[in-house]
Amino acid sequence: MSSQSAKPATDVSRDDDAPAIDSTTLPPVEPATPSVRRRLATMLYEGVILFGIVFIAGYLFSTLTQQRNGLTHHNLLAAWIGLVLAVYFVWCWTHGGQTLPMKTWRLRVVAANGEPLSVPRAIARYLLAWLWFLPPLALHPLLGISVPQTLIVAAVWIVIWAASGRIGASRQFLHDRLAGTKIVAISPRS
């Protein structure tokens, strides 16, 4: 066959009057807020990771203090574990905005304006996140209620706290709103 019998390439016509799209002029896309279910699943996975962290921290404490009884130095142990957890979360949130479960579920914590977290903001978020658990657990010794009643109150409190993620335009949990942070979904390539 001759080269003249080949069909000529079709010319794609372009409307020269149409403006070219410049990606620098497009407004930035706001990352999506993940669903409450996705954030709670991340928290459940976080609990599995924290079990190991707390176990190792407790083992180190009991070894270094020669603790022979669980009641010996139990207040110091609680403070030590709180400090270890604070270091874990603050370091993860200020170095990439993600813990391992957050990476798995493709979530990131950022400041309300979208910037990475500063250390003071991460510490505030860590302390405010304890509001998920401490208020109902404080009722146990304060009011002298039984353990089963405490667990029921804690479960109701956690459901109410989780429902706070459905309220408001930002759809963030209350501790994130108070700390000036937000959880955003990220793409697999981010």
Secondary structure by P-SEA (a helix, b strand, c coil): cccccccccccccccccccccccccccccccccccaaaaaaaaaaaaaaaaaaaaaaaaaaaaaacccccccaaaaaaaaaaaaaaaaaaaaaaaccccaaaaaabbbbbccccccccaaaaaaaaaaacccccccccccccccccaaaaaaaaaaaaaaaaaccccccccccaaaaaacbbbbbbcccc
